[in-house]
Amino acid sequence: MGSSSPAPFAEIGKKAKDLLNKDYIFDHKFTLTMLSTAGTEFVATGLKKDDFFFGDISTLYKGQNTIVDLKIDSHSSVSTKVTVKNLMPSAKAVISFKIPDHKSGKLDVQYVHPHATLNSSIGLNPTPLLDLSATIGSKNVYLGGEVSFDTASSSLTKYNAGIGFNNQDISAALILEDKGESLRATYVHTVNQTTSFGAELIRRFSNYNNIFTVGSSHSLDPLTVVKTRFSDSGKAGMVVQREWRPKSHITFSAEYDSKAVTSSPRLGLALALKP
């Protein structure tokens, strides 16, 4: 993306989403990342959710203009993603598919202009799902929209619109989503290099329900980050992440629901190793 280009539509409100949701994992997760001398990255991931265990092994190769990502999961499913950069000036293409699902193939194309970005996606099957999103503006202020069209039913399955504002200290967004049924407003204020505060308000027009969440992130020291979040539904969450060696983290998550007094707090532990 150019330094002055607007972010893709999916990036609108992302800072608040990361502040309020990223690293809140209430399961047990283990990730091991290794790099070969040729630059190929190997990643093994295991996830224990309730009484079930899921795992996958992936390899990532980065060439000058090509990225190949291959993943095999515990269900014997093979996922492949090939990214070709500089397919044409300011454009890249991504083709992805999963074996044995022969209908999972998809082609994505992204084009970046100094004052606009365009993302398109089409399923590689007889009745594909078409996705199109675009933003116009600058890296500081931009607006855009996205639509999805299902050729099988000849109907629009998604249409959203939003506007985003970003500068060094503030990130704000207003997004009309769920086919116009919801309005989401987000705000993040970066106080300094160690502390950030954020809030999110979702208004559902169908039942006039509001969902309000606030959160924070604070670095206790260069190796330890503490995050908190509170919602008007009575839930309070916390994350403590410690970098105990370069690029290796241990993360503890907890959430308490004041309206579910008979239930135990949700707890999670994630360990990421990168030798």
Backbone bond lengths (Angstrom), bond angles and torsions (degrees), N, CA, C in turn:
res aa  C-N    CA-C-N  psi(-1)  N-CA   C-N-CA  omega(-1)  CA-C   N-CA-C  phi
1 M - - - 1.459 - - 1.519 109.24 -
2 G 1.360 116.90 136.11 1.444 120.49 177.90 1.508 111.02 -64.80
3 S 1.349 115.80 155.91 1.461 119.53 -175.29 1.518 112.36 -64.56
4 S 1.344 117.66 -25.97 1.461 120.49 -179.08 1.518 112.60 -105.10
5 S 1.334 118.27 -0.84 1.457 121.71 -175.72 1.525 111.04 -75.42
6 P 1.337 117.06 148.82 1.469 119.13 175.42 1.517 110.64 -69.74
7 A 1.318 116.46 153.68 1.460 121.30 178.63 1.525 109.81 -71.94
8 P 1.334 118.72 158.41 1.465 120.63 174.22 1.530 110.43 -61.03
9 F 1.339 116.42 161.63 1.461 120.49 -177.39 1.526 111.42 -58.17
10 A 1.334 117.42 -36.57 1.461 120.82 -178.20 1.523 112.71 -63.55
11 E 1.343 117.40 -16.47 1.461 121.05 -179.19 1.527 112.65 -85.55
12 I 1.324 117.78 -11.66 1.471 119.84 179.97 1.534 109.19 -66.70
13 G 1.313 116.78 120.66 1.462 121.80 -178.65 1.513 114.34 81.01
14 K 1.331 118.40 6.42 1.467 120.57 -175.29 1.531 112.72 -69.05
15 K 1.329 117.75 -33.56 1.467 119.56 -179.76 1.518 111.07 -61.17
16 A 1.324 116.86 -42.16 1.465 119.85 178.44 1.525 110.58 -69.48
17 K 1.332 116.68 -38.99 1.466 119.93 179.33 1.528 110.77 -61.52
18 D 1.340 117.08 -42.18 1.469 120.26 178.70 1.522 111.10 -66.92
19 L 1.326 116.78 -41.98 1.459 119.89 -178.86 1.524 111.42 -62.80
20 L 1.346 116.93 -39.21 1.460 121.03 -173.35 1.530 113.63 -92.37
21 N 1.335 118.08 -15.52 1.464 119.09 -174.07 1.525 115.36 -129.94
22 K 1.313 118.38 -30.14 1.459 120.16 -175.57 1.525 111.14 -63.45
23 D 1.336 115.67 137.15 1.477 125.30 178.44 1.522 114.00 75.13
24 Y 1.344 118.48 0.86 1.462 120.58 173.15 1.534 107.48 -84.10
25 I 1.319 116.30 84.70 1.469 122.80 -177.61 1.519 108.26 -113.53
26 F 1.322 116.90 118.74 1.466 120.59 -176.20 1.531 111.67 -106.69
27 D 1.325 114.61 40.51 1.466 122.82 174.82 1.523 106.89 -134.33
28 H 1.316 116.69 -165.40 1.450 121.40 175.60 1.526 108.21 -115.33
29 K 1.325 116.19 120.01 1.459 120.82 -173.87 1.521 110.66 -130.02
30 F 1.336 115.40 138.50 1.463 121.17 177.86 1.524 108.76 -131.16
31 T 1.332 116.52 131.73 1.457 121.62 -179.98 1.526 109.22 -132.40
32 L 1.330 116.02 129.55 1.460 122.25 176.99 1.519 108.39 -122.24
33 T 1.333 116.21 122.51 1.459 122.09 -179.73 1.517 110.03 -117.13
34 M 1.344 116.13 130.65 1.468 121.63 179.06 1.514 109.37 -130.99
35 L 1.327 115.54 144.93 1.455 122.18 179.25 1.522 110.03 -114.84
36 S 1.342 116.32 134.54 1.461 120.40 176.66 1.522 109.26 -87.13
37 T 1.307 116.64 167.78 1.466 120.54 179.17 1.524 111.26 -65.89
38 A 1.338 116.63 -22.47 1.465 120.46 179.43 1.521 112.09 -84.24
39 G 1.343 116.70 -3.43 1.449 120.55 179.07 1.506 114.94 94.88
40 T 1.339 117.79 0.75 1.462 120.90 178.14 1.525 109.60 -76.70
41 E 1.315 116.55 136.85 1.460 122.58 -178.27 1.523 110.26 -103.97
42 F 1.336 115.81 130.77 1.454 122.13 177.33 1.536 108.33 -115.27
43 V 1.343 116.45 131.08 1.462 120.97 -177.30 1.521 109.51 -131.38
44 A 1.339 116.34 127.35 1.467 122.40 174.58 1.525 107.74 -114.33
45 T 1.333 116.58 129.33 1.455 121.71 -176.47 1.518 110.40 -128.78
46 G 1.323 116.08 134.84 1.457 121.74 175.18 1.515 109.56 -128.07
47 L 1.335 116.98 137.87 1.460 122.01 -178.70 1.521 109.65 -134.97
48 K 1.326 116.22 123.20 1.458 121.35 175.69 1.521 108.19 -105.08
49 K 1.317 115.90 114.14 1.458 122.07 -178.57 1.520 108.47 -119.93
50 D 1.330 116.36 111.55 1.467 122.32 -173.15 1.532 108.27 58.21
51 D 1.336 117.60 -118.95 1.462 120.33 179.90 1.518 112.56 -103.22
52 F 1.326 116.22 13.20 1.460 120.53 -177.09 1.527 110.22 -111.90
53 F 1.339 115.41 148.30 1.465 120.76 178.78 1.520 108.95 -122.54
54 F 1.333 115.52 132.81 1.455 121.99 177.39 1.526 108.23 -124.95
55 G 1.305 115.75 145.95 1.456 119.34 179.83 1.509 111.47 -150.88
56 D 1.326 115.82 159.69 1.462 120.22 175.19 1.523 109.16 -156.34
57 I 1.309 114.24 157.71 1.464 122.83 176.23 1.521 107.09 -126.55
58 S 1.316 116.31 129.91 1.456 119.50 -178.46 1.520 110.68 -132.40
59 T 1.320 114.92 155.16 1.456 121.19 175.98 1.514 108.54 -132.11
60 L 1.311 116.35 139.52 1.464 122.29 -175.83 1.523 109.11 -128.32
61 Y 1.325 114.60 120.19 1.473 120.18 178.01 1.514 109.37 -114.17
62 K 1.331 117.04 129.95 1.461 122.16 179.74 1.521 109.91 -117.08
63 G 1.338 115.06 114.78 1.450 121.00 173.81 1.512 109.94 -98.30
64 Q 1.309 116.49 -170.12 1.460 119.97 -178.19 1.525 111.52 -64.50
65 N 1.328 116.42 -43.57 1.468 120.33 -179.77 1.518 112.53 -127.04
66 T 1.320 117.89 8.54 1.464 121.20 -175.05 1.524 110.70 -134.91
67 I 1.327 116.03 138.23 1.459 122.91 174.46 1.524 107.71 -125.40
68 V 1.331 116.76 127.14 1.464 121.96 179.71 1.528 108.37 -118.61
69 D 1.324 116.31 123.08 1.465 122.85 -179.11 1.528 108.38 -120.60
70 L 1.326 116.44 118.81 1.460 121.79 -178.84 1.525 108.92 -122.42
71 K 1.348 116.87 129.99 1.458 120.96 -176.96 1.531 110.44 -134.10
72 I 1.336 115.48 136.13 1.465 122.62 175.93 1.522 107.63 -122.28
73 D 1.350 116.77 124.06 1.457 119.27 -177.74 1.517 111.91 -104.89
74 S 1.335 115.52 177.94 1.462 121.62 -174.99 1.519 113.16 -70.11
75 H 1.325 117.86 -8.22 1.466 121.94 176.95 1.525 111.32 -98.56
76 S 1.351 116.03 15.58 1.471 122.86 179.46 1.519 112.38 62.95
77 S 1.303 116.41 28.26 1.458 121.43 176.79 1.528 108.83 -97.59
78 V 1.323 116.19 136.14 1.459 121.99 -178.23 1.523 109.03 -112.84
79 S 1.325 116.28 120.23 1.465 121.46 179.39 1.527 109.18 -111.07
80 T 1.309 116.00 135.13 1.462 121.59 -179.30 1.520 109.92 -130.10
81 K 1.329 115.53 136.05 1.466 121.25 176.26 1.522 108.67 -135.06
82 V 1.321 115.95 126.72 1.461 121.54 179.84 1.530 108.48 -120.23
83 T 1.324 116.35 121.58 1.462 122.12 -179.96 1.521 109.38 -110.01
84 V 1.320 116.27 127.42 1.463 121.96 178.04 1.528 107.83 -115.42
85 K 1.324 115.92 112.44 1.464 121.20 179.28 1.523 110.13 -89.71
86 N 1.317 115.39 158.83 1.469 121.78 179.61 1.522 112.00 54.35
87 L 1.352 115.20 35.61 1.466 119.37 175.39 1.522 109.66 -57.82
88 M 1.307 114.62 -38.84 1.456 124.19 168.94 1.515 105.53 -148.31
89 P 1.319 119.63 165.15 1.471 119.08 -177.04 1.527 112.80 -50.82
90 S 1.334 116.58 126.13 1.467 124.29 176.64 1.525 113.28 67.08
91 A 1.330 117.98 22.84 1.466 120.44 -178.79 1.523 110.85 -135.58
92 K 1.331 115.29 150.32 1.455 120.92 173.43 1.521 109.05 -142.09
93 A 1.328 116.00 157.07 1.460 121.61 -178.73 1.519 109.44 -128.66
94 V 1.341 115.51 145.44 1.461 121.97 178.97 1.526 108.18 -130.88
95 I 1.317 116.21 125.81 1.459 120.79 174.75 1.527 107.83 -115.92
96 S 1.324 116.31 132.00 1.463 120.95 -177.28 1.523 109.78 -136.73
97 F 1.328 115.79 149.83 1.461 121.13 177.56 1.514 109.11 -159.16
98 K 1.324 114.94 161.17 1.456 121.22 -178.55 1.526 109.14 -130.57
99 I 1.321 115.07 135.66 1.467 121.40 177.58 1.520 108.20 -108.20
100 P 1.355 119.64 129.39 1.475 127.98 17.79 1.527 115.11 -98.13
101 D 1.325 120.03 11.45 1.462 121.88 -178.72 1.532 109.40 -75.57
102 H 1.316 117.37 99.48 1.466 120.84 -175.03 1.525 112.67 -74.89
103 K 1.340 117.55 -8.53 1.461 120.42 178.74 1.528 112.77 -98.67
104 S 1.331 116.68 5.98 1.467 120.42 -173.46 1.521 113.69 -87.68
105 G 1.331 118.21 -6.58 1.454 120.61 -177.59 1.522 112.54 -59.79
106 K 1.332 116.13 142.58 1.471 120.72 -177.38 1.519 109.66 -151.21
107 L 1.314 116.35 141.96 1.458 122.49 176.83 1.518 109.10 -119.20
108 D 1.341 115.90 124.42 1.463 121.92 178.34 1.527 109.02 -116.59
109 V 1.314 115.88 138.75 1.461 121.87 176.87 1.519 108.65 -130.19
110 Q 1.335 116.68 131.13 1.458 121.92 178.06 1.517 109.67 -121.60
111 Y 1.322 115.21 131.71 1.460 121.44 177.21 1.525 108.72 -123.54
112 V 1.324 115.79 132.98 1.463 121.46 -177.37 1.521 109.46 -120.42
113 H 1.332 115.35 125.21 1.457 123.46 177.21 1.527 106.94 -115.91
114 P 1.327 118.88 155.66 1.472 119.08 178.95 1.520 114.59 -52.69
115 H 1.349 118.78 -25.25 1.458 120.70 -178.86 1.527 112.82 -127.58
116 A 1.333 117.53 16.81 1.464 120.10 -179.45 1.520 110.56 -162.46
117 T 1.321 116.03 152.69 1.460 122.05 170.88 1.525 107.54 -131.62
118 L 1.328 114.96 145.91 1.458 121.03 -179.41 1.522 108.80 -135.06
119 N 1.332 116.44 127.35 1.462 121.94 177.34 1.525 108.80 -123.80
120 S 1.330 116.45 130.18 1.455 120.93 177.50 1.517 109.69 -131.75
121 S 1.325 116.23 149.10 1.458 122.03 -178.59 1.520 108.96 -145.06
122 I 1.334 116.46 138.10 1.459 121.05 177.65 1.526 108.88 -139.53
123 G 1.317 115.99 134.36 1.442 121.18 177.07 1.521 110.46 -72.86
124 L 1.318 116.65 140.86 1.462 121.71 -178.57 1.521 109.39 -93.99
125 N 1.330 116.02 69.00 1.455 122.84 178.85 1.524 108.61 -152.55
126 P 1.322 119.08 169.50 1.473 120.78 -174.88 1.525 114.75 -60.82
127 T 1.306 118.43 -31.23 1.473 121.84 178.76 1.528 109.02 -124.08
128 P 1.305 116.61 74.89 1.471 119.75 -171.50 1.520 113.61 -76.09
129 L 1.329 113.91 160.41 1.456 122.74 170.17 1.524 107.06 -95.90
130 L 1.319 117.14 127.19 1.453 122.51 -178.52 1.521 109.45 -104.87
131 D 1.334 116.38 129.77 1.464 121.96 177.68 1.524 108.96 -122.83
132 L 1.313 115.39 137.81 1.459 120.54 178.14 1.520 109.15 -143.42
133 S 1.329 115.89 130.60 1.464 120.56 176.65 1.515 109.22 -139.71
134 A 1.324 116.28 150.96 1.454 120.83 -178.56 1.516 109.84 -152.68
135 T 1.317 115.89 149.94 1.465 122.38 173.64 1.524 108.43 -135.07
136 I 1.329 115.77 150.36 1.457 121.67 175.43 1.526 107.83 -133.38
137 G 1.324 115.90 153.06 1.458 120.62 179.61 1.514 110.93 131.82
138 S 1.317 115.51 -140.56 1.460 122.12 178.98 1.519 108.63 -130.57
139 K 1.319 117.10 -178.34 1.454 119.83 179.75 1.532 112.16 -69.58
140 N 1.328 117.06 -17.09 1.462 121.34 -179.71 1.522 113.19 -93.97
141 V 1.319 117.56 -40.82 1.460 121.85 179.88 1.525 108.50 -134.03
142 Y 1.319 116.86 124.87 1.457 119.64 -179.49 1.524 109.58 -153.58
143 L 1.314 115.43 154.07 1.458 121.68 177.69 1.526 108.30 -135.28
144 G 1.331 114.74 156.15 1.454 117.50 -176.71 1.514 112.21 -169.57
145 G 1.323 114.55 -173.98 1.451 120.79 179.81 1.513 110.73 -157.20
146 E 1.325 115.98 168.88 1.457 121.96 177.62 1.525 109.23 -146.14
147 V 1.336 115.32 146.61 1.459 121.48 177.08 1.520 108.67 -138.49
148 S 1.340 116.25 151.27 1.459 123.30 173.85 1.514 108.15 -128.79
149 F 1.339 115.81 133.85 1.460 121.22 -178.89 1.519 109.34 -124.30
150 D 1.325 116.40 124.61 1.461 122.91 178.93 1.521 108.44 -94.44
151 T 1.340 116.35 110.86 1.458 119.51 -177.80 1.527 111.89 -70.42
152 A 1.330 117.18 -22.96 1.469 119.99 179.99 1.530 111.12 -66.91
153 S 1.331 116.50 -40.19 1.466 120.65 -179.28 1.525 112.85 -105.88
154 S 1.345 116.02 -1.85 1.471 121.90 -178.43 1.530 111.02 53.04
155 S 1.322 115.19 48.74 1.463 119.41 -177.42 1.524 110.32 -140.97
156 L 1.330 114.96 153.88 1.465 121.23 173.90 1.519 108.54 -80.69
157 T 1.317 117.21 122.47 1.454 121.14 -179.45 1.521 112.63 -98.26
158 K 1.336 116.50 -13.12 1.470 119.59 -179.97 1.516 109.02 -158.54
159 Y 1.339 116.19 136.46 1.453 120.51 168.19 1.520 108.28 -152.12
160 N 1.334 114.45 121.51 1.458 122.89 -176.85 1.524 109.52 -132.81
161 A 1.317 116.57 158.51 1.455 122.02 176.79 1.520 108.80 -144.91
162 G 1.323 116.42 151.14 1.457 118.43 -178.95 1.515 112.45 -161.98
163 I 1.323 114.78 166.98 1.458 122.74 176.28 1.520 108.05 -136.08
164 G 1.326 116.67 139.03 1.460 121.20 -178.56 1.509 111.92 -128.28
165 F 1.330 114.96 149.98 1.467 122.09 177.47 1.517 108.52 -134.78
166 N 1.328 116.89 129.48 1.463 121.40 -179.73 1.522 110.26 -138.71
167 N 1.320 115.37 136.17 1.452 120.13 165.01 1.529 107.65 -141.73
168 Q 1.302 117.42 -165.31 1.460 119.92 -174.02 1.527 113.04 -63.80
169 D 1.328 117.78 -32.27 1.458 121.23 -173.80 1.524 114.11 -111.25
170 I 1.321 118.28 -22.83 1.465 121.52 -170.93 1.523 110.65 -129.29
171 S 1.320 115.13 140.15 1.458 121.84 171.96 1.529 107.31 -134.51
172 A 1.330 116.47 124.36 1.462 120.78 -178.43 1.520 108.98 -136.32
173 A 1.327 116.13 151.64 1.463 120.20 -179.55 1.519 109.86 -151.98
174 L 1.327 115.12 151.26 1.462 122.86 175.18 1.524 106.64 -134.55
175 I 1.346 116.72 119.58 1.459 121.24 -172.17 1.524 110.18 -129.45
176 L 1.319 116.17 126.10 1.460 122.91 172.94 1.528 106.49 -95.77
177 E 1.338 117.29 114.71 1.461 121.01 -172.20 1.520 111.94 -133.20
178 D 1.335 115.55 -176.74 1.476 121.80 -178.29 1.527 111.52 55.36
179 K 1.341 115.46 46.81 1.467 121.48 179.94 1.528 111.87 57.80
180 G 1.326 116.23 36.66 1.448 120.73 178.49 1.510 114.74 83.04
181 E 1.343 116.73 7.08 1.465 120.49 -178.22 1.529 112.71 -86.78
182 S 1.331 117.83 -15.86 1.469 120.80 -176.84 1.523 110.01 -136.54
183 L 1.316 115.04 149.12 1.457 122.20 174.18 1.525 107.56 -124.43
184 R 1.332 116.04 124.12 1.471 120.74 -178.32 1.522 109.22 -116.89
185 A 1.321 116.08 126.41 1.455 122.76 177.10 1.521 108.71 -116.96
186 T 1.331 117.18 131.25 1.464 121.04 -178.91 1.523 110.27 -130.05
187 Y 1.331 114.46 153.16 1.464 120.51 -179.49 1.521 109.02 -151.16
188 V 1.327 116.47 132.27 1.462 122.15 175.81 1.524 108.47 -131.83
189 H 1.335 116.02 130.59 1.460 121.56 177.59 1.519 108.58 -118.94
190 T 1.318 115.92 118.21 1.463 121.70 176.06 1.522 108.17 -89.22
191 V 1.325 116.12 104.71 1.468 121.18 -176.64 1.510 110.46 -68.60
192 N 1.329 115.96 -47.23 1.465 122.46 177.34 1.520 107.65 -156.60
193 Q 1.319 117.79 -167.88 1.462 121.54 -176.72 1.522 112.84 -67.63
194 T 1.318 118.44 -14.86 1.467 120.69 -175.98 1.524 114.04 -112.65
195 T 1.332 118.92 -15.50 1.462 120.60 -171.60 1.521 111.78 -132.47
196 S 1.351 115.44 134.10 1.460 122.24 175.84 1.526 109.28 -138.13
197 F 1.320 115.83 147.45 1.458 122.55 175.01 1.523 108.62 -126.61
198 G 1.329 116.07 148.10 1.453 119.30 -179.89 1.510 112.23 -149.78
199 A 1.334 115.71 162.82 1.460 121.70 178.93 1.523 109.50 -148.94
200 E 1.325 114.83 152.65 1.462 121.08 177.68 1.521 109.16 -140.85
201 L 1.333 116.26 132.93 1.454 122.25 176.64 1.519 108.74 -125.08
202 I 1.334 116.61 124.76 1.462 122.22 178.20 1.528 108.02 -115.91
203 R 1.317 115.41 124.41 1.473 122.06 179.18 1.528 108.55 -111.96
204 R 1.336 116.39 117.62 1.460 121.12 179.09 1.534 107.98 -99.36
205 F 1.328 115.73 117.00 1.459 120.80 -174.60 1.525 112.37 -73.63
206 S 1.338 118.18 -25.14 1.461 120.58 -175.88 1.522 112.21 -67.19
207 N 1.353 116.63 -37.29 1.466 119.53 -179.35 1.532 112.43 -124.07
208 Y 1.337 116.14 10.50 1.470 121.73 178.97 1.538 111.90 55.41
209 N 1.333 115.10 34.36 1.458 120.44 -179.01 1.523 109.80 -95.15
210 N 1.323 116.36 139.73 1.457 122.10 176.50 1.529 109.93 -113.62
211 I 1.327 116.16 139.12 1.466 122.12 174.72 1.523 107.31 -122.91
212 F 1.317 116.57 119.37 1.463 121.05 -176.05 1.522 109.66 -120.90
213 T 1.341 116.25 130.34 1.467 122.01 -179.11 1.520 109.34 -135.71
214 V 1.326 116.54 136.41 1.455 121.94 174.60 1.523 108.23 -124.18
215 G 1.327 116.19 153.58 1.459 119.33 -179.31 1.509 111.57 -158.08
216 S 1.327 114.97 171.04 1.464 120.78 -179.60 1.516 109.82 -149.13
217 S 1.324 114.54 161.69 1.460 122.36 174.34 1.521 107.68 -140.27
218 H 1.323 115.31 130.71 1.467 119.23 -177.84 1.528 109.67 -141.95
219 S 1.317 115.71 131.21 1.465 121.71 176.72 1.526 109.25 -89.67
220 L 1.330 115.57 112.46 1.465 119.37 177.97 1.516 110.96 -68.41
221 D 1.321 115.83 -35.38 1.459 123.20 176.37 1.522 106.14 -156.21
222 P 1.332 118.47 177.28 1.472 119.19 -177.22 1.525 114.65 -59.54
223 L 1.333 118.83 -13.97 1.460 121.37 -175.68 1.524 113.90 -113.90
224 T 1.336 118.30 -6.97 1.469 121.14 -173.79 1.522 111.24 -128.52
225 V 1.346 115.45 127.77 1.461 121.99 178.35 1.527 109.12 -122.10
226 V 1.336 116.31 135.00 1.461 122.27 176.35 1.523 108.36 -119.26
227 K 1.340 115.96 129.14 1.458 121.48 177.90 1.529 109.17 -120.37
228 T 1.311 116.10 146.33 1.470 121.14 176.49 1.526 108.52 -136.25
229 R 1.339 115.36 154.38 1.464 120.37 173.37 1.521 110.09 -151.68
230 F 1.321 115.40 147.76 1.466 122.06 -179.90 1.530 107.75 -138.37
231 S 1.325 115.92 140.04 1.458 119.93 179.20 1.522 109.66 -125.88
232 D 1.350 115.70 158.73 1.458 119.43 -179.39 1.528 112.13 -72.99
233 S 1.336 117.00 -3.99 1.468 120.20 175.52 1.522 111.90 -83.21
234 G 1.335 116.67 -0.72 1.454 120.37 177.89 1.517 114.71 94.56
235 K 1.333 117.25 11.43 1.460 120.39 -179.92 1.520 110.57 -99.07
236 A 1.339 114.88 138.63 1.460 121.99 177.27 1.521 108.28 -128.67
237 G 1.326 116.31 130.31 1.461 120.16 -178.05 1.513 112.01 -129.05
238 M 1.337 114.96 159.61 1.458 120.99 179.96 1.521 109.53 -149.12
239 V 1.322 115.65 144.65 1.455 122.89 175.61 1.517 108.61 -130.68
240 V 1.322 116.26 133.72 1.463 121.92 172.66 1.520 107.09 -123.18
241 Q 1.326 116.42 118.93 1.457 121.12 -179.11 1.527 109.73 -120.69
242 R 1.331 114.84 130.23 1.466 121.22 -177.09 1.528 110.08 -124.10
243 E 1.319 116.38 125.22 1.461 120.96 174.35 1.526 107.58 -89.41
244 W 1.344 115.77 97.55 1.456 119.17 -173.18 1.523 113.16 -86.65
245 R 1.335 116.16 -10.86 1.453 122.25 169.10 1.527 106.16 -156.13
246 P 1.341 119.51 161.66 1.462 120.35 -175.61 1.530 112.63 -52.27
247 K 1.356 116.26 123.45 1.460 125.34 176.45 1.528 113.23 67.03
248 S 1.318 118.00 13.54 1.465 122.25 176.22 1.522 108.42 -119.79
249 H 1.344 116.14 128.88 1.458 120.73 -173.34 1.529 110.94 -128.78
250 I 1.309 114.68 150.40 1.448 121.50 166.71 1.529 106.84 -122.51
251 T 1.332 116.37 131.04 1.454 121.41 -173.33 1.519 110.24 -126.76
252 F 1.323 115.79 128.42 1.462 121.88 176.86 1.516 108.64 -114.25
253 S 1.339 116.74 130.12 1.460 121.85 -179.15 1.523 110.19 -123.94
254 A 1.315 116.27 146.47 1.468 121.21 177.55 1.520 109.10 -147.87
255 E 1.328 115.60 146.71 1.461 120.56 177.16 1.518 109.32 -145.80
256 Y 1.325 115.93 133.87 1.466 122.38 179.51 1.524 109.14 -118.75
257 D 1.332 115.41 131.67 1.457 121.78 178.80 1.528 108.01 -107.73
258 S 1.329 116.83 109.25 1.462 120.74 -176.03 1.527 112.50 -68.39
259 K 1.345 117.30 -17.37 1.460 120.12 179.21 1.526 112.70 -90.30
260 A 1.335 116.17 -7.84 1.464 120.37 177.64 1.529 107.83 -115.08
261 V 1.328 115.92 67.92 1.461 121.64 -172.67 1.525 112.11 -66.54
262 T 1.332 118.14 -21.30 1.465 120.18 -179.50 1.523 112.08 -87.59
263 S 1.323 117.08 -7.43 1.470 121.02 -179.15 1.518 110.60 -99.70
264 S 1.308 115.52 149.74 1.458 120.93 177.45 1.528 109.96 -78.55
265 P 1.317 118.10 154.03 1.468 120.61 176.02 1.527 110.51 -60.01
266 R 1.308 115.75 147.81 1.463 120.77 176.58 1.525 108.64 -81.30
267 L 1.338 116.38 132.90 1.458 121.98 -178.62 1.524 109.80 -126.56
268 G 1.318 115.97 149.24 1.445 120.73 178.67 1.516 111.72 -147.47
269 L 1.326 116.04 152.52 1.465 121.49 179.83 1.502 108.63 -141.11
270 A 1.339 116.65 128.11 1.462 122.04 179.09 1.516 109.26 -129.19
271 L 1.323 115.16 135.56 1.455 122.09 179.37 1.518 108.84 -125.38
272 A 1.323 116.93 122.41 1.461 122.10 179.36 1.514 108.46 -120.54
273 L 1.335 116.17 120.79 1.463 122.25 -178.49 1.517 110.20 -114.32
274 K 1.327 116.02 133.68 1.459 121.44 176.56 1.520 108.12 -139.95
275 P 1.342 116.77 88.35 1.471 121.04 -177.19 1.525 112.53 -58.08
